[in-house]
Amino acid sequence: MRFSRVLFILLIFFGGSWAQKPGDDPIAQALFPPELVMKYHQEINLDEGQSRAIKEAIQKAQIKFLDMQWDMQSEAEKLIRLLKARPVDEQAVLAQVDQVLNREREIKKAQISLLIHIKNLLSEAQQNKLTELRQRPS
């Protein structure tokens, strides 16, 4: 529960870019999340080799993300302890915020890496079809 509170606080202060709608995010528009690929796998004629490679990439990423989330939670808990001190050591808190943000950056980088890997597994025709399908109303 503590981690979710810290994450909420961080989202409020540092999450301006997350508030964008997916349609407003040019990076998101250039990549294809696994859920989108799997949702339309038949429409884009995803072959067995591509499907297997995407599943393997996702499985490897999930293990990596779990480790990274544990590390981020540990850093966030340290931040909470520092913030509860009286008086608050501003320099220590700011240094710990850097640690939390570094973990967040690592997670985002790993997420982008997964999305790039997935995109590179798709043909140009499949990417074009996914772009078209993504724009359809759900």
ABEGO torsion letter per residue (X at the ends): XAAAAAAAAAAAAAAAAAABBAAABAAAAABBBAAAAAAAAAAAGBBAAAAAAAAAAAAAAAAAAAAAAAAAAAAAAAAAAAAABOBBBAAAAAAAAAAAAAAAAAAAAAAAAAAAAAAAABBAAAAAAAAAAAABBX
